[in-house]
Amino acid sequence: MPRKKDDATDNSADVAKGHFVKCRYCGQKNAVKADYQARDANCGKCKLPLSNEPHKKFGALNKHDYVHPEDSQALKTLKAIPGVDSALKKLLAWTGESAIRVSFMASAVRVTPKQCPDLHAKLVVACDTLGVEVPDLYVQQNPLVNAFTGGVEKPIIVIHSALVERLNDEETLAVIAHEVGHIHAEHVLYLTAARLIEALANISVARLVPGSEIIKFIVSAGISGALLAWARRAELSCDRAALLVTQDADVIARTMMKLAGGTFASKIDYGLFLEQARDFEENYDKNKLDKFWADLINAGMTHPFPIWRVSEILKWVESGQYTGLMERK
């Protein structure tokens, strides 16, 4: 998926007048050198590369326009379990919205227009693109490379510092947009329950907290397994949401390359990485034993394998569905 080259002559009139270029993402007017070339400079506000390509904002995007079919099917399976909604609501009732907020207010850095302003600007870009009210965003010191969205009535997004430090600005936008996708796709209630169940997976811990009986019911009724299976597949939908914001499939794939290769990613051949993703998809579709092991190993994880996620994005782009959404008026 080679990046489309911008026409460096675009915006030449604006540059000639006062050497300013408007950021296609956040709208900031940026001073540039007289010999400015597209992507040679970054926006002073959101820090994303200045480019002459348009950036589409979705005025009325429906979640069903992009939700992954495995997400829809897994959610349907989950909702078919008797008592699932009432059980999850009881689980979250004793946790409370305030407990989540207090936890991160006390342990993480809240991102605002003045605190980490470029991260806040990226958050606004993602929300404006998908049509979502801007939630609170926190950066938390954590060696785990992860990000998540939680809450019930008023969701929050938390990004681990180890993840932010590893990514460039476009990749950071992709991560933030992925989390905003959880809000747009209305995943937050079930996703919060899934993360809480993961945290209370140790039964000795569950005995120490209120609501232990409801936790036991959720486990015994098979709700926890179905919920966690859905949560993994929901990530595939939000990778699509991230693509709708970044509008560059290479950004999504390179983000996954860093999740897969870590700090070694700078030495990885990107073209061969994409080839590996296509090989994985082909083997998964054709080899039943590969499919069995991939599904079994992934069942113990919070997210699908990074290579798997790349293969799914490639497939969505090549199906024409992504292009159809981008061309919709």
N, C-alpha and C positions, 0 to 999 in steps of 0.2 A: 504494500500500500504506500507507494512513494508520495511524498507531499507535493501538492500542486504548487508550482512556483507562481508567486505574485507578479503582476506586471508592474515593474518599478516606475513606469510613467504615470500610473494612476495617482491621483491626489497631487499631481505636479503643480496644478494651479494653486491649491492651498499652500503647498510648500513655498512656492514662489512669492506669494503675498507676504508671508511672515514666517515661513518655515515652521508651520504647525501641522500636526496630523492628529485627527480625532481617533481615539481608541475604539475599535469596532466592538469591543466587549462592554466596557463601562461608560463610554462616551466622553471620557476626559480628553481635553484638548492639550496635546503635548508639543512642546518646542523640539524641533529636530534640526540637525545640521542641513546645510543647503544641498549636500550631496547624499541626502538620505535615500537608502534603499529599503524596500519592505523587509521586515523582520530583523533589521540591523539595530533596532532600538526597542526598548520596552516601555510600556506605559508607566508614567510616574505614580499612578494611583493603584492599579491592580497588578502592576509588574508583568503583565502578559505581553507577548511580542506584538508590536505594532504591525498591522497587516492591512493590505488594501482589499482583501476579500470581505464580503458582507458577513454579518453574523445574524442568523435568524433567531427571532424571539417568537415563542409559541403563545398566541393569545388565548387559545381555548384547547389545550392539549388534554385529551382523555387518556387515563392510565391504560385503558384497554387498547390504545393505539400502539403501545410498545411493550406491555407486560409479556414476559416469556411464557410460552405455553406450559412449561413444566412448573412454573410458579402457579399458574391458574389451576392446573390439575392437582398439585399438592395441597393448595388451599381448599379445593373442593373436597378432597379426601379428609382433610382435617375437620372441616365444618360438618362432615357427615357423622362424626363421633357424637353420640348423645351427651348433652350437657356440657359441651366444650366451651361455649361462650360464657355461660354462667360460672363455670369453674375458673376460667381465666380472669373474669372480672372480680371474683372473690380473691384470687391470688394477688391481683394488683391493688385491691381495696386496702389491704393492710400495709402494702408497701408505700403507697401514696406518692403523688407527684412531688410533694415537698421534699421527701427523702432523697429523691434523685437529684433535685436541684441543690439542696444543701450540700450533698456529697461533693459535687463538682465545684460549687461556689467556694468551698473550703479547701479543695485540693488541686484545682487547676486554674489556668489563666483564662479569663473571659475575654473574648475577642470583641473589640468595638471599633468604631471609626477612628479612635485615637490609639487604642491598644492593638498592635499587630494590624495596622490599617489595610495592608495589602491582602491579608487573609479575609478581612471583613469585606473588602471590595470584591474578592472572588466569590464569597458567599452571596453577595447581592447579585452578581452576574448570574450565578446558577439559579437563584430564586426568580429573577426577572425573566430568564429564558424559559423556565418551566411553569411559571405562574404560581409561585408558592410564597406565602407570607414568610418574611425573614425570621428564622428561629435564632435562639442563642447558640453561639459556637464557643467551645472551650478547647484549649490545647493543654494536654496533661502529660507531665513527665512520666514516661513509661518506655522501657526497653523493647516492649512488644511492638511490632510494626502493624498497627491496626487503627481502625476508626469505627465508630458506631453511632447510632441514633437511638435515643430512648425518650421516655416520657409517655404521657397519655393524652391529656388535653392540650398541653403546650410542650411540644417536643424540643429536645436539645440535641446538638451534634457535638461529639467529642472526638478529637483527633490526637493520637499519641505523638509526642515530640519526635520519636525515632522515625516515624513515617514522614513527617514534614521535612526533617533534615535530609532525607534520602531522595526526595523528589525535586524536580525543577518546577517552575511556576505553572506551566500548562498541566503537568501531571498532578500537581496539588489541586488545581481547579477540577480535574477529573475526579479526585477523591471526594472533594466537597460536593460536587454535583451528584456523585453516586449516593451520598448520604441524603442530600435534598430529594433525590429520587425516591428514597424510602418514605419521605413525607408525602410527596405527590401521589405515590402509588397506594397510599393509605395502609402502609405496612406497620405503622408505629405501635399500635396496640398489641398485636401479636408478636412483633419483634421484641418489644420490651419484656413480654412474658417469656419468650424464648431465652433471652439473656439472663433473666432472673432464675429460670429453671436451671440453666447451666451453672450459675453461681451457687445454687443450692443443691447441686447434684449429690454432694456428700451428705448422706442421711444423718450423720452425726451432727452436721451443721444445721440441717433442717429441723432437728428436734429442739434446737435452742431458740428458734424464732417463732413468732405468732404465725398461725396459719399452717402448721405442720400437717394437720389432717387433710387440708385441701391439697397440699403437695403430694401426700400419699395417694389421694384419689387420682390426681392428674397422672401420676406415674402408673398406677394400677390400671387405669382406663385406657392406657395407650396414647393419651393425649400428648405427653412429653415427646415421645418418639416422632409422632406425626408433626408436631409443632416444629421440632428441630429440623426435620426433613424438609418442611416447607421453607424454613428460614434460610437454608442453604440455597434453595432454588430462587428465593426472592432476590438474592444477590445478582442473579443473571439479569433480572428485569432492570435493576439499578445500574448495571454496567451499560445497558441500552440508554438509560436516562442520562448517564454521564456522556455518552457519545452525542446525544442530542444537544448537550451544552457545549462540549469542546468542538464538536463538528469536525473532528479529525480522528479517524479510527487509529492512526498511528500513535496518537497520544495515549489512547486506552491500552493499546498493545505494549507500548514502552513502559507504561506504569506497571503492567503485569510482569514484564520482563524484570523489573526491579524487585517486585515482590517475590519472584521466583529465584533470581540470582543474587539478591542482596547487594552488598557493596562491590561484588565482583561483576556487576552488570556492565560496567564501563568497558570490560574486556570481551563482552559477548557480541557476536555478530547478529545484528537485528534480523537480517534476511533469513539466516539459518534458524533463528528463534521462531519466526513465522512458519517456516517449513516444518519445524517440530510440532507446532500447534495443528497444522493440517494433517500431519501423520497421526497425531493422537486422535483426532476426530475420525479419520478413516479406520483406524484400528478399533476404536470404540464402537463404531457402527457395524463393522464386519466381523469382529472377533468376539464371540460370546464370553470367552474366558477373560479377555481384557476388560470387557464391560462389567463382568462380575467383580473382579478385583478392584477396578476403579470405583465402583459404587460402594463396595464394602469398606475400603480404606477411607473414602471421602465421608462416610457416615459418621465418623468420629471427629469431624472437623466443623468449624463454624462457617467456613466459606468453601465454595468449590475450588479445586486446584487452579492456580493461575493459568496454566497452559490450557486447561479446559475452558476457562473464561475467555481467553483469546480466541480459541476455536469457535466459540459461540458467537462472539462479536463478528468474526470473519464471515460466518455463515449468515448472520442477519444482514450484513452489508451486501453480500453477494446475492442474497435472495431478492434484493430490490425494495424490501420493505422500508429500510432506512431512507433510501433515496426518495421513496414515495412520500414519506413524512416531511422531508426537507423541501420538497417541491410543492407541497400542499399550500394553498393560499388561505 
